[in-house]
Every structure is written in structure tokens, then in C-alpha cells.
Amino acid sequence: MGELRVGILGAARIAPMALVRPAREVAGVTVAAVAARDPKRAEAFAAKHKIPTVHSSYDDLLADPDLHAVYNPLPNALHAEWTLKALAAGKHVLCEKPFTSNENEARQVAAAADASGLVVMEAFHYRYHELAERIRTISHDGSLGDVTNVQTWMCFPLPKFSDIRYNYALGGGTTMDCCYAVHALRLVGPGEPTVVAARPKLRGPDIDRAMDVDYAFPGGATGHSTTSMWSHRLFRFALKVTGTKGEMKVFNFIAPQFFNRLTVVIEGKKTSERVKGEATYTAQLRAFEAAVNDGGPVITSPDDAIVTMRLIDDIYRAAGMRLRGE
């Protein structure tokens, strides 16, 4: 194909960091078009970021024959609908996390992706940094002995309750927006976890502003995730893996390019390091381009997303809450 020309569905706040700036670093990728519900907003976004084409609607962008792929950073509840439409229009898709509103939608998108032969990647950008691969290796290569417990945290303060993350109709809730904690638990855990219990803190009957979840792994290991957009725990991006020989602690696995710390204690011997690597979003875009042009691997695939969305559904069920998209 050569040059990969990408269009953006919506002038989202995340788009400059997740796509526009990385495209300047990844050879062969051009952000060629944008569309938004508010045409003036799209025009301002395009002018600021030097995007040559502004479409009057999402449908018009998908119909653009000069585009090969789309980036979908729309509100969570719109991910499935517009990823399916993009696939029907013959476009590859880089879709923001969480992949869809629920497991059923994830299965629909995965089936459409399989049938189309097009690349669909969920934008768990942290997974494309060297740190993620390093912690995956340590947790699975026997260094820690048999893993007995895994804990993950993604907590940040978002007291703006008018934000779409607090809107049920748009797929809001901390379990959705902070789904890195669920995904990372799967990355380092000994097998796929199942939900044992979930304890929400609510902002209205359908929105979790914080969530604590207990898990069980095959073989008897346990797990726990803590997520929050508004609780007493203001900020924590971390994970901890405990085994029969030692433990691993990781600070800031989500955006490690800014700062990270990997600490491992094995049989009393402690090592600590910062794992270097290019920006996660740049590495993710590089992987997306390679998947489209060279058939490279997609490690955050639709099939992977199905498992994450199933866990998210199970968390809401265990918490006595409605699934997103119901």
C-alpha cells in the first residue's frame, strides 16, 4: 500500500496525543482527514493540526476513497457502531479502549473484522511499550516462582461530573474508562481471571465513580483491581505481582514514557530500573502501520477485546449494575 492515510472520527481531545503527533514520527503514516458533529470544531481542529481535509459528517469521511484507515476515539457507546461502519466501508480501524460497550458488541465487531480481512486494533497503547513486554515476561518466566496474587490500580481525579465519562448513555463509568487495570491484570496473571466480587462507589444508580474487584485465577491465585475517577485515592497507576519466590512492583505502566519504575525482589535480592522505550502511542501507531502494510501482529486484537469486555460485563453484574449498552 505504501502511505497509510488515516481519517479521524471526531475532534477528540485524545487525538493529538494518540495519533496526530505520533504520525509525525512514524514513516508512511499521514493524518489526512477529520470529521466532527460540529463542522466548525472540525475545521478548527484541522487548521491547528494541519490536517488537509475536513468532512461534513462521519459517513462522508468513511466514504472518502483516499483514506485507508480510521481512528475511532468517539465516546465508548459509539465505538462498535462506527467501527462496524468503517469496516463496511473497507477501512482498517484503530479503535480507542474500551473496545465496545459490552461483550456482545465486541463479538459483533470481531466477527466483522474476521470477515473483512481488515486490521482492527484496540488502542491499549501501553501494551506496545517495552515495559509491558518486560513485566509480562517476568510474571510468566518463573522468576517470581508460582504467581499467587496480582493487583492493579488505575486511579485519577475527575471531579467534573458533566464529563462524558459519567454519562451512562455514552458508556461511562470507571470500570470502562479505567479498563487498563482489567487488561493489565490479564497480562500478568497466571491464566484468565474470573470475577469473584465487585464493590462500586456510585455517582447515580448506573455510574461507578470507583470500583474494587476481587478475582480468582486457575490454580488458586487471587487478584484485585482498584479503579477510580473520584474517591479518596486520588492518583495511582501501578501493578504488583506476588509469587512464591518474590514480587514485582511497577509504577506507571500506563504511560511509561513519562516515568516508570520496575522493582523486583527475588529471594531477598532487590533490583530497580526504569525501562526505556519510545512513546506508547508512537509504538502503537508503528504496530498498526506494520499490521496494515506488512501483516504484522495485532496484540490488542478484537479477540483479545472480547475477553476484556466479558470481564467488564461480569464486574458490573457482580456489582449489581446494568451492563453498558443495555
C-alpha positions in Angstrom: 0.0 0.0 0.0 2.8 2.4 0.8 1.5 5.6 2.5 -1.2 4.8 5.1 -3.8 7.7 5.0 -5.8 7.9 8.2 -9.0 9.8 9.0 -10.2 10.8 12.5 -13.8 10.2 13.6 -14.4 13.2 15.9 -12.1 16.0 17.0 -11.5 14.3 20.3 -9.1 15.7 23.0 -7.1 12.4 22.9 -6.5 12.5 19.1 -3.4 14.8 19.0 -1.5 12.7 21.6 -2.8 9.3 20.3 -2.5 9.9 16.5 -1.6 13.3 15.2 1.8 13.7 16.9 2.8 10.0 16.6 2.1 10.2 12.8 4.9 12.7 12.5 7.2 10.1 14.0 6.0 7.0 12.0 7.2 7.0 8.4 4.4 6.3 5.9 1.5 7.4 8.0 -0.5 10.6 7.2 -3.4 12.0 9.1 -5.4 13.1 6.0 -8.9 14.0 7.2 -11.2 14.7 10.1 -14.9 14.9 10.7 -16.9 16.0 13.7 -20.5 16.6 14.7 -19.7 20.3 14.8 -18.2 21.3 11.5 -16.6 24.5 13.0 -14.9 22.4 15.6 -13.6 20.0 12.9 -12.3 23.0 10.9 -10.5 24.5 13.9 -9.0 21.1 14.7 -7.8 20.6 11.1 -6.3 24.1 11.0 -4.5 23.7 14.3 -3.0 20.3 13.4 -2.5 20.9 9.6 -5.0 18.2 8.5 -5.8 18.9 4.8 -9.4 17.6 4.6 -12.5 18.3 6.7 -15.6 16.2 6.1 -19.1 17.3 7.0 -20.0 14.0 8.6 -18.6 10.7 9.8 -20.3 9.0 6.9 -18.6 11.3 4.4 -15.3 10.6 5.9 -15.8 6.8 5.7 -16.8 7.3 2.0 -13.5 9.1 1.2 -11.7 6.8 -1.3 -8.3 8.4 -0.4 -8.4 7.1 3.2 -7.2 3.6 4.1 -7.9 3.6 7.8 -9.8 5.5 10.5 -9.0 6.3 14.1 -12.1 5.9 16.3 -11.9 8.0 19.6 -15.7 8.6 19.8 -17.5 8.1 23.2 -17.4 4.5 24.3 -21.0 3.8 23.4 -20.3 4.7 19.7 -17.2 2.5 19.3 -19.0 -0.6 18.0 -21.4 1.3 15.7 -18.7 3.3 13.9 -16.1 0.6 13.8 -18.6 -1.7 12.1 -19.4 1.1 9.6 -15.7 1.7 9.0 -15.2 -2.0 8.2 -18.2 -2.0 5.9 -16.6 1.0 4.1 -13.4 -1.0 3.7 -11.3 0.9 6.2 -8.8 -0.5 8.8 -9.6 0.7 12.3 -7.6 1.8 15.3 -10.3 2.0 18.0 -9.9 3.6 21.4 -10.4 1.5 24.5 -12.7 0.2 25.8 -13.4 -1.6 22.5 -17.2 -1.6 22.8 -19.9 -1.2 25.4 -20.1 -4.9 26.2 -19.1 -8.4 25.2 -21.9 -8.9 22.7 -20.8 -5.8 20.8 -17.2 -6.9 20.9 -18.2 -10.3 19.4 -20.1 -8.5 16.6 -17.1 -6.3 15.7 -14.7 -9.3 15.9 -16.8 -11.3 13.5 -17.0 -8.4 11.1 -13.2 -7.9 11.3 -12.6 -11.5 10.6 -15.0 -11.5 7.6 -13.4 -8.3 6.2 -9.8 -9.3 6.4 -9.1 -5.7 7.6 -6.9 -4.7 10.6 -8.8 -3.8 13.8 -6.7 -2.8 16.8 -7.8 -1.8 20.2 -5.8 1.2 21.4 -4.3 -0.2 24.6 -1.2 1.8 23.8 0.7 0.8 27.0 0.9 -2.8 25.6 3.2 -1.6 22.8 5.9 -0.2 25.1 8.9 -2.3 26.2 7.8 -2.1 29.8 4.7 -4.1 29.2 6.6 -6.9 27.5 9.2 -6.9 30.2 6.6 -7.2 33.0 4.7 -9.9 31.0 7.9 -11.9 30.7 8.9 -11.6 34.4 5.5 -12.7 35.6 5.4 -15.7 33.3 9.0 -17.0 33.1 9.2 -18.4 36.6 11.4 -15.6 38.1 8.8 -15.0 40.8 8.1 -18.6 41.3 4.4 -19.6 41.1 2.3 -16.4 41.0 -0.1 -16.2 43.9 -1.6 -12.7 43.7 -1.9 -9.9 41.2 -3.0 -6.4 42.0 -3.6 -3.4 39.6 -4.6 0.2 40.2 -5.8 3.0 37.9 -7.0 5.9 39.9 -7.1 9.6 38.8 -9.3 12.5 39.9 -12.1 13.7 37.6 -14.4 15.9 39.6 -16.1 17.3 36.5 -19.3 15.3 36.7 -20.6 16.7 33.5 -17.8 14.8 31.7 -19.0 12.0 29.3 -17.2 9.5 31.5 -20.1 10.0 34.0 -22.8 9.5 31.3 -24.3 6.0 31.2 -25.8 6.5 27.7 -22.3 7.2 26.3 -20.8 4.1 28.0 -19.4 5.9 31.1 -18.1 4.5 34.4 -14.7 4.0 35.9 -14.7 0.3 35.0 -15.0 1.4 31.4 -12.6 4.3 31.3 -10.0 2.7 33.6 -10.1 -0.6 31.9 -6.3 -0.6 31.8 -6.5 -2.2 35.2 -8.5 -5.1 34.0 -6.4 -5.6 30.8 -3.1 -5.5 32.8 -4.4 -8.0 35.3 -4.9 -10.3 32.3 -1.4 -9.5 31.0 0.5 -10.6 34.1 -1.9 -13.1 35.7 -1.5 -16.9 35.6 -4.3 -17.6 33.1 -7.5 -15.7 32.5 -9.2 -14.4 35.7 -12.8 -14.7 36.7 -14.7 -12.1 38.8 -15.5 -13.1 42.4 -16.9 -9.9 43.8 -17.2 -6.2 42.9 -17.8 -3.2 45.2 -18.7 0.0 43.5 -18.9 3.6 44.7 -21.6 5.3 42.7 -22.3 8.6 41.1 -26.0 7.9 40.4 -27.5 4.5 40.1 -25.7 3.5 36.8 -22.3 5.1 37.1 -19.4 3.8 39.1 -17.0 6.5 40.1 -14.8 3.9 41.8 -14.7 0.1 41.8 -12.9 -2.6 43.7 -12.9 -6.1 42.2 -11.7 -9.5 43.5 -10.7 -12.2 41.0 -9.7 -15.8 41.0 -7.2 -17.4 38.6 -7.0 -21.0 37.5 -4.8 -22.9 40.0 -5.8 -20.8 43.0 -4.1 -17.4 42.6 -6.1 -14.4 43.5 -6.3 -10.9 42.0 -7.6 -7.4 42.8 -8.2 -4.3 40.7 -8.9 -0.8 42.0 -10.2 1.9 39.7 -11.5 5.4 40.4 -12.4 8.7 38.8 -13.4 10.2 42.1 -12.6 8.6 45.5 -10.2 9.1 48.5 -7.4 7.5 46.4 -6.6 10.4 44.0 -3.8 9.1 41.9 -2.3 5.7 41.3 -1.2 3.9 38.2 0.5 0.7 39.4 0.6 -3.1 39.5 2.0 -5.7 41.8 2.7 -9.4 41.2 3.4 -11.7 44.1 4.9 -15.2 43.7 6.4 -17.9 45.9 9.9 -16.6 45.2 9.4 -12.8 45.3 7.4 -9.9 44.0 7.3 -7.3 41.2 6.0 -3.8 41.6 5.5 -1.4 38.6 4.8 2.3 38.8 3.1 3.9 35.8 2.7 1.0 33.4 0.1 3.1 31.6 2.2 6.0 30.3 5.7 4.8 31.0 7.3 7.2 28.5 6.8 10.0 31.1 8.3 8.0 34.0 8.2 4.4 35.2 9.8 2.3 37.8 10.1 -1.5 37.8 11.1 -3.1 41.1 11.7 -6.8 41.5 12.6 -8.6 44.8 13.6 -12.3 44.4 14.6 -14.2 47.4 15.6 -11.0 49.2 17.6 -9.5 46.3 16.1 -6.2 45.1 16.6 -4.6 41.6 15.0 -1.4 40.4 15.1 0.1 36.9 13.4 2.5 34.6 12.5 0.7 31.3 13.1 2.9 28.3 11.2 3.0 25.1 9.5 5.3 22.6 6.2 6.9 23.4 3.5 4.3 23.8 1.2 6.0 21.2 4.1 6.1 18.7 4.9 2.5 19.2 1.2 1.6 18.9 0.9 3.5 15.6 4.0 1.9 14.3 2.5 -1.5 15.1 -0.8 -0.5 13.4 1.0 0.6 10.2 3.0 -2.6 10.2 -0.1 -4.7 10.6 -1.8 -3.0 7.7 1.1 -2.8 5.3 3.2 -5.9 6.3 0.8 -8.2 8.1 2.4 -7.6 11.4 0.9 -8.9 14.7 -2.0 -7.2 16.4 -1.5 -8.0 20.1 -4.6 -5.9 21.1 -6.9 -7.7 18.7 -10.7 -8.0 18.6 -10.5 -11.5 20.1 -8.4 -10.1 23.0 -11.0 -7.3 23.5 -13.8 -9.9 23.8 -12.2 -11.3 26.9 -11.7 -7.9 28.4 -15.3 -6.8 27.7 -16.6 -10.1 29.2 -14.7 -9.3 32.4 -16.1 -5.8 32.4 -19.6 -7.2 32.0 -19.0 -9.6 34.8 -17.8 -6.8 37.1 -21.0 -4.8 36.5 -23.1 -7.9 37.1 -21.2 -8.7 40.4 -21.7 -5.0 41.4 -25.5 -5.3 40.8 -25.3 -2.7 38.0 -26.6 -2.5 34.4 -24.2 -3.5 31.7 -23.1 -0.7 29.4 -25.2 -0.6 26.3 -28.3 -2.3 27.8 
